[in-house]
Amino acid sequence: MKRIYIGNLAHDATEERVEAAFASFGFVESVSIVRNRHTGESWGYGFVEMANDAEAGEAIAGLNGTRIDGSTVRVEEARSQAPRVRRFPGGGDSHGRGWRR
């Protein structure tokens, strides 16, 4: 599975429209647009996961520099394949404990 970064997304872009653009290159596992947790507004970037590495490479080559929802997007392989870590507001952990010395 290949994780793809998509930057310079329009603030009104939706996961469905991004998925439609990538689906023309192959099967899309997931799409997530990063949003401000308080306002719900897009931060202008997101990630797409595709199961087939060859199809993902074609999508990167085919979509980089094209327009999605009126904005010219930057598409490239995500730099880190590391699993995402859940973060909690204000730092600390899920029990409300802050950083310890």
TILODREN-860221 format. One record per atom (N, C-alpha, C): residue number from 1; residue in one letter; chain; atom name; x, y, z. Coordinates in Angstrom, 2 decimals, always signed. Atoms other than C-alpha are relative to their C-alpha. Layout:
REM TILODREN-860221
 num residuo cadena atomo      px      py      pz
 NUM       A      A    CA       X       Y       Z
...
This chain:
REM TILODREN-860221
 num residuo cadena atomo      px      py      pz
   1       M      A     N   +0.84   -1.16   +0.00
   1       M      A    CA   +0.00   +0.00   +0.00
   1       M      A     C   +0.89   +1.23   +0.00
   2       K      A     N   -0.78   -1.22   +0.11
   2       K      A    CA   +1.29   +3.44   -0.90
   2       K      A     C   -0.83   +1.18   +0.51
   3       R      A     N   +0.63   -1.20   -0.54
   3       R      A    CA   +0.46   +6.63   +0.99
   3       R      A     C   +0.48   +1.20   -0.81
   4       I      A     N   -0.28   -1.12   +0.88
   4       I      A    CA   +0.27   +9.76   -1.16
   4       I      A     C   -0.41   +1.30   +0.68
   5       Y      A     N   +0.29   -1.34   -0.52
   5       Y      A    CA   +0.45  +13.39   -0.03
   5       Y      A     C   -0.61   +0.82   -1.12
   6       I      A     N   +0.58   -0.93   +0.97
   6       I      A    CA   -1.77  +15.90   -1.80
   6       I      A     C   -0.10   +1.36   +0.66
   7       G      A     N   -0.05   -1.35   -0.57
   7       G      A    CA   -1.10  +19.58   -1.14
   7       G      A     C   -0.65   +1.03   -0.88
   8       N      A     N   +0.63   -1.13   +0.67
   8       N      A    CA   -2.59  +22.91   -2.11
   8       N      A     C   -1.44   -0.30   -0.42
   9       L      A     N   +1.41   +0.29   +0.27
   9       L      A    CA   -6.13  +21.57   -1.96
   9       L      A     C   -0.84   +1.25   +0.25
  10       A      A     N   +0.96   -1.08   -0.24
  10       A      A    CA   -8.97  +24.04   -2.25
  10       A      A     C   -0.65   -0.23   +1.37
  11       H      A     N   +0.57   +0.14   -1.34
  11       H      A    CA  -10.51  +24.75   +1.14
  11       H      A     C   -1.38   -0.64   +0.01
  12       D      A     N   +1.30   +0.65   +0.07
  12       D      A    CA  -13.86  +23.43   -0.06
  12       D      A     C   +0.07   -1.38   -0.66
  13       A      A     N   -0.16   +1.34   +0.59
  13       A      A    CA  -12.41  +20.19   -1.50
  13       A      A     C   -0.61   -1.05   +0.93
  14       T      A     N   +0.58   +1.07   -0.79
  14       T      A    CA  -14.16  +17.04   -0.36
  14       T      A     C   +0.74   -1.31   -0.27
  15       E      A     N   -0.62   +1.31   +0.17
  15       E      A    CA  -12.91  +13.50   +0.15
  15       E      A     C   -0.55   -0.71   -1.24
  16       E      A     N   +0.63   +0.66   +1.14
  16       E      A    CA  -15.37  +12.32   -2.50
  16       E      A     C   +0.58   +0.49   -1.33
  17       R      A     N   -0.55   -0.53   +1.25
  17       R      A    CA  -14.01  +14.63   -5.20
  17       R      A     C   +1.47   -0.37   -0.18
  18       V      A     N   -1.41   +0.43   +0.08
  18       V      A    CA  -10.38  +13.81   -4.36
  18       V      A     C   +0.05   -1.47   -0.38
  19       E      A     N   +0.04   +1.43   +0.34
  19       E      A    CA  -11.22  +10.10   -4.45
  19       E      A     C   -0.34   -0.21   -1.46
  20       A      A     N   +0.38   +0.14   +1.41
  20       A      A    CA  -12.88  +10.51   -7.85
  20       A      A     C   +1.19   +0.28   -0.92
  21       A      A     N   -1.17   -0.32   +0.83
  21       A      A    CA   -9.71  +12.10   -9.26
  21       A      A     C   +1.00   -1.15   +0.02
  22       F      A     N   -0.97   +1.08   -0.12
  22       F      A    CA   -7.49   +9.29   -7.95
  22       F      A     C   -0.55   -1.33   -0.52
  23       A      A     N   +0.60   +1.27   +0.41
  23       A      A    CA   -9.94   +6.48   -8.80
  23       A      A     C   +0.18   -0.28   -1.48
  24       S      A     N   -0.22   +0.24   +1.43
  24       S      A    CA   -9.31   +6.99  -12.50
  24       S      A     C   +1.34   -0.70   -0.25
  25       F      A     N   -1.29   +0.68   +0.13
  25       F      A    CA   -5.82   +5.53  -11.84
  25       F      A     C   +0.01   -1.37   +0.67
  26       G      A     N   +0.05   +1.29   -0.68
  26       G      A    CA   -6.86   +2.58   -9.67
  26       G      A     C   -0.83   +0.07   +1.27
  27       F      A     N   +0.82   +0.11   -1.21
  27       F      A    CA   -8.46   +1.44   -6.43
  27       F      A     C   +0.56   +0.87   +1.11
  28       V      A     N   -0.37   -0.89   -1.10
  28       V      A    CA   -8.40   +4.03   -3.64
  28       V      A     C   -0.45   -0.64   +1.31
  29       E      A     N   +0.32   +0.58   -1.32
  29       E      A    CA   -8.21   +2.56   -0.13
  29       E      A     C   -0.66   +1.03   +0.90
  30       S      A     N   +0.55   -1.04   -0.87
  30       S      A    CA   -8.83   +5.83   +1.72
  30       S      A     C   +0.47   +1.38   -0.44
  31       V      A     N   -0.35   -1.41   +0.22
  31       V      A    CA   -8.79   +9.61   +1.47
  31       V      A     C   -0.27   +0.72   +1.31
  32       S      A     N   +0.25   -0.82   -1.18
  32       S      A    CA   -8.35  +11.96   +4.40
  32       S      A     C   +0.56   +1.40   -0.25
  33       I      A     N   -0.39   -1.40   +0.10
  33       I      A    CA   -8.28  +15.73   +4.16
  33       I      A     C   +0.21   +0.49   +1.43
  34       V      A     N   -0.31   -0.48   -1.35
  34       V      A    CA   -6.62  +17.30   +7.20
  34       V      A     C   -0.78   +1.29   +0.23
  35       R      A     N   +0.88   -1.13   -0.32
  35       R      A    CA   -9.01  +19.73   +8.87
  35       R      A     C   +0.30   +0.55   +1.38
  36       N      A     N   -0.09   -0.64   -1.30
  36       N      A    CA   -8.91  +22.19  +11.72
  36       N      A     C   -1.05   -0.63   +0.91
  37       R      A     N   +0.94   +0.74   -0.85
  37       R      A    CA  -10.49  +20.31  +14.61
  37       R      A     C   -1.07   +0.90   +0.61
  38       H      A     N   +0.98   -0.90   -0.60
  38       H      A    CA  -12.30  +23.41  +15.87
  38       H      A     C   -0.98   +0.56   -1.03
  39       T      A     N   +0.86   -0.62   +1.00
  39       T      A    CA  -13.67  +24.90  +12.64
  39       T      A     C   -0.46   -0.97   -1.08
  40       G      A     N   +0.33   +0.96   +1.05
  40       G      A    CA  -13.74  +21.85  +10.36
  40       G      A     C   +0.51   +0.42   -1.37
  41       E      A     N   -0.52   -0.50   +1.28
  41       E      A    CA  -12.04  +23.92   +7.64
  41       E      A     C   +1.26   -0.75   -0.39
  42       S      A     N   -1.17   +0.70   +0.53
  42       S      A    CA   -9.49  +22.19   +5.44
  42       S      A     C   +1.25   +0.83   +0.20
  43       W      A     N   -1.29   -0.68   -0.10
  43       W      A    CA   -5.85  +23.03   +6.07
  43       W      A     C   +0.71   +0.00   -1.35
  44       G      A     N   -0.55   -0.09   +1.35
  44       G      A    CA   -5.24  +22.59   +2.33
  44       G      A     C   +0.87   -1.18   -0.40
  45       Y      A     N   -0.75   +1.20   +0.39
  45       Y      A    CA   -3.63  +19.15   +2.32
  45       Y      A     C   -0.68   -1.24   +0.56
  46       G      A     N   +0.58   +1.25   -0.46
  46       G      A    CA   -4.46  +15.51   +2.82
  46       G      A     C   +0.83   -1.17   -0.50
  47       F      A     N   -0.70   +1.23   +0.37
  47       F      A    CA   -3.49  +11.92   +2.15
  47       F      A     C   -0.95   -0.96   -0.68
  48       V      A     N   +0.74   +1.03   +0.71
  48       V      A    CA   -4.64   +9.21   -0.21
  48       V      A     C   +0.80   -1.29   +0.13
  49       E      A     N   -0.66   +1.30   -0.03
  49       E      A    CA   -3.86   +5.52   +0.22
  49       E      A     C   -0.54   -0.85   -1.13
  50       M      A     N   +0.35   +0.88   +1.11
  50       M      A    CA   -3.82   +3.23   -2.79
  50       M      A     C   +0.67   -1.34   +0.22
  51       A      A     N   -0.49   +1.35   -0.27
  51       A      A    CA   -3.38   -0.53   -2.59
  51       A      A     C   +1.13   -0.41   -0.94
  52       N      A     N   -0.95   +0.44   +1.01
  52       N      A    CA   -1.36   -0.97   -5.77
  52       N      A     C   +1.07   +1.08   -0.22
  53       D      A     N   -1.09   -0.98   +0.12
  53       D      A    CA   +2.06   +0.75   -5.86
  53       D      A     C   +0.14   +0.55   -1.41
  54       A      A     N   -0.13   -0.45   +1.39
  54       A      A    CA   +2.14   +0.92   -9.68
  54       A      A     C   -1.10   +1.01   -0.33
  55       E      A     N   +1.11   -0.93   +0.23
  55       E      A    CA   -1.30   +2.57   -9.82
  55       E      A     C   +0.22   +1.30   +0.76
  56       A      A     N   -0.29   -1.21   -0.79
  56       A      A    CA   -0.24   +4.98   -7.06
  56       A      A     C   +1.04   +0.85   -0.72
  57       G      A     N   -1.01   -0.73   +0.75
  57       G      A    CA   +2.83   +5.94   -9.09
  57       G      A     C   -0.58   +0.70   -1.21
  58       E      A     N   +0.67   -0.61   +1.14
  58       E      A    CA   +0.66   +6.58  -12.13
  58       E      A     C   -0.86   +1.18   +0.44
  59       A      A     N   +0.84   -1.09   -0.52
  59       A      A    CA   -1.70   +8.71  -10.03
  59       A      A     C   +0.86   +1.21   +0.36
  60       I      A     N   -0.90   -1.10   -0.37
  60       I      A    CA   +1.21  +10.77   -8.68
  60       I      A     C   +0.45   +0.74   -1.26
  61       A      A     N   -0.48   -0.61   +1.25
  61       A      A    CA   +2.60  +11.36  -12.18
  61       A      A     C   -1.13   +0.70   -0.75
  62       G      A     N   +1.12   -0.54   +0.78
  62       G      A    CA   -0.82  +11.99  -13.69
  62       G      A     C   -0.71   +1.18   +0.64
  63       L      A     N   +0.76   -1.05   -0.67
  63       L      A    CA   -2.25  +14.33  -11.05
  63       L      A     C   +0.83   +1.16   +0.51
  64       N      A     N   -0.84   -1.08   -0.48
  64       N      A    CA   +0.72  +16.38   -9.89
  64       N      A     C   -0.05   +1.18   -0.97
  65       G      A     N   +0.08   -1.20   +0.83
  65       G      A    CA   +0.25  +19.93  -11.18
  65       G      A     C   -1.33   +0.18   -0.71
  66       T      A     N   +1.32   -0.15   +0.62
  66       T      A    CA   -3.35  +19.38  -12.28
  66       T      A     C   -0.92   +0.74   +0.97
  67       R      A     N   +0.96   -0.73   -0.83
  67       R      A    CA   -6.42  +21.17  -10.96
  67       R      A     C   -1.07   -0.94   +0.54
  68       I      A     N   +1.10   +0.69   -0.66
  68       I      A    CA   -8.81  +19.64   -8.46
  68       I      A     C   -0.79   +1.07   +0.75
  69       D      A     N   +0.87   -1.02   -0.61
  69       D      A    CA  -11.74  +21.83   -7.39
  69       D      A     C   +0.55   +1.41   -0.18
  70       G      A     N   -0.46   -1.33   +0.33
  70       G      A    CA  -10.12  +24.85   -9.05
  70       G      A     C   +1.36   +0.38   +0.55
  71       S      A     N   -1.32   -0.30   -0.57
  71       S      A    CA   -6.76  +24.60   -7.28
  71       S      A     C   +1.04   -0.95   -0.59
  72       T      A     N   -1.07   +0.83   +0.53
  72       T      A    CA   -3.50  +23.34   -8.79
  72       T      A     C   +0.67   -0.72   +1.15
  73       V      A     N   -0.47   +0.80   -1.14
  73       V      A    CA   -2.44  +20.50   -6.50
  73       V      A     C   +1.42   -0.52   -0.21
  74       R      A     N   -1.31   +0.65   -0.01
  74       R      A    CA   +0.94  +19.07   -5.57
  74       R      A     C   -0.23   -1.41   +0.52
  75       V      A     N   +0.22   +1.40   -0.35
  75       V      A    CA   +0.91  +15.27   -5.47
  75       V      A     C   +1.36   -0.70   +0.01
  76       E      A     N   -1.27   +0.72   -0.10
  76       E      A    CA   +3.85  +13.18   -4.24
  76       E      A     C   -0.15   -1.12   +1.03
  77       E      A     N   +0.02   +1.07   -0.99
  77       E      A    CA   +4.63  +10.08   -2.24
  77       E      A     C   +0.19   +0.62   +1.37
  78       A      A     N   -0.11   -0.52   -1.36
  78       A      A    CA   +4.13  +10.77   +1.46
  78       A      A     C   +1.39   -0.33   +0.54
  79       R      A     N   -1.37   +0.18   -0.48
  79       R      A    CA   +7.48  +11.17   +3.21
  79       R      A     C   +0.13   -1.08   +1.04
  80       S      A     N   -0.10   +0.98   -1.09
  80       S      A    CA   +6.70   +8.93   +6.14
  80       S      A     C   -1.09   -1.05   -0.14
  81       Q      A     N   +0.97   +1.09   +0.01
  81       Q      A    CA   +5.03   +5.56   +6.10
  81       Q      A     C   -0.30   -0.44   +1.43
  82       A      A     N   +0.19   +0.36   -1.41
  82       A      A    CA   +5.07   +5.50   +9.91
  82       A      A     C   -1.48   +0.14   +0.37
  83       P      A     N   +1.40   -0.12   -0.43
  83       P      A    CA   +1.73   +4.92  +11.60
  83       P      A     C   -0.24   +1.33   +0.68
  84       R      A     N   +0.35   -1.27   -0.62
  84       R      A    CA   -0.05   +8.04  +12.74
  84       R      A     C   -0.21   -0.19   +1.49
  85       V      A     N   +0.14   +0.03   -1.45
  85       V      A    CA   +0.00   +8.81  +16.44
  85       V      A     C   -1.13   +0.94   +0.37
  86       R      A     N   +1.11   -0.84   -0.43
  86       R      A    CA   -3.15  +10.10  +18.06
  86       R      A     C   +0.52   +1.05   +0.98
  87       R      A     N   -0.42   -1.09   -0.86
  87       R      A    CA   -2.55  +13.47  +19.65
  87       R      A     C   -1.21   +0.49   +0.80
  88       F      A     N   +1.07   -0.47   -0.86
  88       F      A    CA   -4.58  +14.93  +22.49
  88       F      A     C   +0.14   +1.50   +0.21
  89       P      A     N   -0.06   -1.45   -0.17
  89       P      A    CA   -5.51  +18.59  +22.95
  89       P      A     C   +0.80   +0.38   +1.23
  90       G      A     N   -0.76   -0.48   -1.14
  90       G      A    CA   -3.08  +20.43  +25.19
  90       G      A     C   +1.19   -0.86   +0.36
  91       G      A     N   -1.12   +0.88   -0.30
  91       G      A    CA   -0.45  +17.68  +25.04
  91       G      A     C   -0.39   -1.05   +1.01
  92       G      A     N   +0.30   +1.04   -0.98
  92       G      A    CA   -0.18  +14.87  +27.52
  92       G      A     C   -0.56   -1.24   -0.64
  93       D      A     N   +0.54   +1.25   +0.50
  93       D      A    CA   -2.07  +11.64  +27.16
  93       D      A     C   -1.52   -0.03   +0.13
  94       S      A     N   +1.45   +0.11   +0.00
  94       S      A    CA   -5.64  +10.36  +27.05
  94       S      A     C   -0.60   +0.16   +1.39
  95       H      A     N   +0.50   -0.14   -1.37
  95       H      A    CA   -5.93  +10.66  +30.85
  95       H      A     C   +0.13   +1.42   +0.52
  96       G      A     N   -0.11   -1.40   -0.38
  96       G      A    CA   -5.31  +14.40  +30.86
  96       G      A     C   +1.29   +0.37   +0.69
  97       R      A     N   -1.27   -0.30   -0.64
  97       R      A    CA   -1.81  +14.12  +32.24
  97       R      A     C   +0.90   +0.73   -0.98
  98       G      A     N   -0.91   -0.77   +0.85
  98       G      A    CA   +0.61  +16.68  +30.87
  98       G      A     C   +1.39   -0.61   -0.02
  99       W      A     N   -1.38   +0.49   +0.08
  99       W      A    CA   +4.31  +16.30  +30.22
  99       W      A     C   +0.62   -0.02   +1.39
 100       R      A     N   -0.69   +0.12   -1.30
 100       R      A    CA   +6.41  +15.13  +33.16
 100       R      A     C   +1.48   +0.20   -0.19
 101       R      A     N   -1.46   -0.19   +0.06
 101       R      A    CA   +9.99  +16.00  +33.93
 101       R      A     C   +0.70   -1.21   +0.51
